[in-house]
C-alpha cells in the first residue's frame, strides 16, 4: 500500500497543476475586460427653466452626446425660472455627490454664491448659456450675447437704412443674455443717430409676458419700424400683436434660430418675422467639455459659440442644413441603437463565451483528472497485481511451510506418543522391584533414596499418561464411557487421598456440601483425573497452614452439578489466568514446574462431558476452579452411556497424583549439617528434591546453606559469604546468570567461586554464564563426582591464589586468573594497613569503615583471598616492616617499635621473638 503512495501523490499534483492552469486562464479572460473599463462619473445638470423649445433642444443635445459615454450618469433638475428653487436644487445635486456640475443660472447674482461654493469644494462647474458674477467656475460654454446683440443692431440698422424707431423686447433683466444682448444692440445702433429705441419692454423671455407688455404700450407701436426681441418666442408675440391690431407689421428680429416647427427658422421662412440670430444651445459642447475635465484633459475656460443672422436669404439653406443635421442625428441615433443592440448581443455572446470557456476548462480539467486517474489506476492495478502475485507466492510458501511444520509436528507428537508408550513398560518394570525393595529395606538412608526414586517413577508415569491422554483427545477423540455416579462420594473419596498430605502440611482440606448425594452421569476414569488435577494444583500452590476447600452443589435450576476447588495459595496474575488451560503452559511459578498438561487435559475431559471448567484467581489471594457437569443423559449420545461398566479404582491415580506432593515436605536440613566444616557451600536451587539431594551429598564435606530463589540466594551470599556457590540457572526471581553478575561485581562477594547448574545445554547459555564470570558451568543431568571434584578444584585454585597474595607463591602460578575487583580489594586492603603501620590504634573497625564492608565480610574476604585472619595480617605486616627497619635503618629498638605501631618496646620484643624466634636486639646485631 505504501509503495503506491508516490504515484497517487503524483496524480494529485498533476490534477492540481491542471486546475491551477485553467483557473489562471479563466481569470485572465475575465480580467482583460475588467481592466479596460472607464471610471463611472455623475454629472449634475441644473437648468433654470425647461418649458421652451430652446431648453428642450439643449437637453436633447446633451443626452445625444451622453449616449457616447456610457460611464457618465446625468442627474437633471430644472427650476421653472425660479432662482431660489435653482439654488436649493444645486444643493440637492451636491448632496447626491455629483462629480461635476453643469449649470445654466436663471439669474447671475442670486446663483453666484452657490456656484462659488461648489467650485471651492473642488467640484468642477461648467456654466452654460447664462453667466454668473464670479470667475470662480471651471469653464463656460455658450453664445456670445453681446456679439449677438451687436450683430442684430447692425442688421437692424441696415434694414432700416439708418433711420427709424425700434421697440426692444428684453429677456429677464437680471439674466446675463438679456443684459449683454441689450448692450451689444445699443452699441451697434449708437452710430446711427436717426435710429431711436422708442420703447423697451420686459418680456422676461416668455411669449405671453412679451405679448402682454406689448399690448400695454399699444399706442406707441404704430410708427415703429423694427422690433428686436431677445428671443424668437417674444418676436412671434410681437408679430401677433401687430396682426391682431391690424397694423402694418414692422421688421421683426428674434434670437435663437431653432430649426424646429413653430421655431425661429420656420417664423423666418414663413415671413412671420424678418430674421433671427442663431443662438446655439451648447448642450453637446457642455458634455464634451465635462468629459475632458473629468478625464483630466486640457480644455479652454471660455468657450463662445458662433452666431449668424438667419433671414430670408439663407433660411432655406439653414433649414436644409438643419434637416440634414437632424436626419444625420437620427441616423446616428439609429446607429447608436444598432450599436447598443450589438453591444447587448456582444455582451450576451461574451457571457456565453465565458460559460463556454468555463465549460471547456472544466471539461479539460475533468478530462485531465480522468486521464491521470486512469493512468494512475492502471499503475496501481499493475502494482496491486504484482503485490497480489507476491502475496500469493508467500501464501503458497506459508501453506507449504505450515504443512511441513504440521507434518514435522505430527511426526514429533507421534514420536512422543510412541516413546511415551515405550516408557510405560520400563517404568512398570522399575516400579515393581522398587516397591519390593522399599518393603524390604531397613537402612534409613537407603529408604530415603528408594522413596525418592519411587516418587519420581510416579511422576514420570503421570507425565506419560497425561501425554497419551492428550494425544488421544487430540487425534482419536477419546470415548466417554459414562456411568451414573454419586459425585459427593466420588469427590470425597479423592479428597481422602490428600488427607495425609494436608495433615503433614497443616493445610485445612475440607469437602463442603449441603447435598447428601448428587447423581451425575460421567466417565469416572476421566473425571477423577480432573478432580485429582485440581487438588494437586491447589496443593502445589498453597502454602503450609493454608486451606483448600472443595464445594459440591447443584445449580438453582438443578441442571448442573458444580465442583468448586478453592484455595488461599499464591494465586495467579491476569495473564496466567487467561492461559492456564493452554497445553504446555508453564505459568510463572517455575519453582512449581509441571508438565503444563494437567489443566489442559482437564478442560478437554470436561468438554467431552459437555461441561465447563473456569478459573478465578488473584495474585497473593488464592485460586478458585469450578467444574460444571450436566445432570442427566440428554447431552450424551447412546453409545457414550456405559451402564454396568465399573471404572478402575482410583488407587492408581491417587499414587500418580499425590506421591509428588509429599516430596515437598523436607525438614529443615541446615540443623543437621551444622558441623564445623572447613568450607561452606550455598546451594541455590528451586527444585526441593534436587536441592535436598545436593545438600545430602555435599553435607559430609561442606557446611550447607540453601536458597530456593535468586533473592534468597543473594541474601545468603552477602550475609554468610560462603566459600563456594552452586546455583541453578533457571530459578524464580533473578536467574543464575544475573546472580553471578551481581555477586562477581560486588567487592564483598566477588571472590566466591560460582558453579552454574542447569538443564539447558545450549552453548550460548554456557558462554553467557562464563561471560558473567561464572567459575564453572555444569549441565544436568550431572555426575555427582564430577560436581564434587569441580568444587574441590575451584577451592584449591582459590587457596593457591591466597598464597599468591600473601607473597609466598612461586612465579609459575602468577598467571592464575583473578577477578579484577578482588585485586583491587587486596590492593586497597594492604595499602590501608601499610599506611597505618605506625598507628597502634589501627584495627579491623578502621578497615571496615574505610572499605565500606561489614566485619564478617572483611574476615571472610581476607580469609578467602589471603587465607589469614585480618588481625594476624596487621601484626604480620608490622613485624615484617620492623624486620626491614632493623636491617636497613639505624633506629633504636624503641624507635622501631613505635614506628611499626607497638605501644611499648617490651611488647614489641615479645611478639617479635614469638614470631621469628629471636629478639629484635639480637636480630639487629646479627
Ligand atoms: C430660453 C431662452 C432663449 C434665450 C435664452 C437666454 O429659455 O429664453 O430663448 O435665447 O433663454 O438665456
Boltz pocket constraint, residues with backbone or C-beta under 6 A from the ligand:
constraints:
  - pocket:
      binder: B
      contacts: [[A, 49], [A, 52], [A, 54], [A, 55], [A, 129], [A, 130], [A, 171], [A, 175], [A, 177], [A, 205], [A, 230], [A, 231], [A, 232], [A, 255], [A, 256], [A, 279]]
      max_distance: 6.0
